[in-house]
């Protein structure tokens, strides 16, 4: 895999701290408001050895994404970020497809970060950037205009960028979160789809555990017993033995349904087989999963200009 270009803006890391005063400027609010959010638990804070409050960049970004802050200008915290609602998704997608066509791994990675900094959710990045771009890659491969090693390099660039975004997601706001477990079925070795599902759920307030690719149905059964999830997702890009998969999945769903566990399925690998499968919900894209996840539980209250309420405990 190509090495990152040091001349490109590097992603902000999880342990970067900023002062309440700097946060107030970036969010377009007063320092008093920021301190109130800290006091109420809306915005986690950390104290230095000298007793000064410092805030993680990732937590600040979460507040901007969750709240109604029209005066926020993240470029005052993150190089290359814009003001609220300033992202031109069409332009970003055009640049993203160009980067994919050129096998420019650095640009692919940076554009995913740019989209997230600009306000796109994980499911929107998946459905509006990554998925259509990878479909383009697939068509190029079918036309023999792109080799499989190039396809793998682009996919790995996307995987790497998505892993880096993990630092920004909602990890500190809720100590008790509903559990979701998922993965790809046996003989399905695709990594990206299930990883995106995991991060979509985390972004929407879940504790999501990804069993990964090539997961036998016996592992899903074991996860029901050991992890007691409220939700199971199965992301299908490839099915090696449809009849065997259908029989094993149907039995799994029967047990999950008996335990009142929701099961959501998705992925282009299902095809017509989906019409024979029972499920709680099905998604053509991760936007459907995000909507279902939000409807399944209440999200924390958005920050307000005055003294906001603390994040409520999730409903499970």
Secondary structure, 3 states (H helix, E strand, C coil): CCCCCCCCCCCCCCCCEECHHHHHHHHCCCHHHHHHHHHHCCCCCEECCCCCEEEEHHHHHHHHHHCCCCCCEHHHCCCCCCECCCCCHHHHHHHHHHHHHCCCHHHHHHHHHHHHHCCCCHHHHHHHHHHHHHHHHHHHHHCCCCCHHHHHHHHHHHHHHHHHHHHHCCCCCCCCCCEEEEECECCCCCCHHHHHHHHHHHHCCCEEEECCCCECHHHHHHHHHHHCCCEEEEECCCCCCHHHHHHHHHHHHHHHHHCCCEEEEECCCCHHHHHHCCCCEEECCHHHHHHHHHHHCCCCCCCCCCCCCCCCCCCC
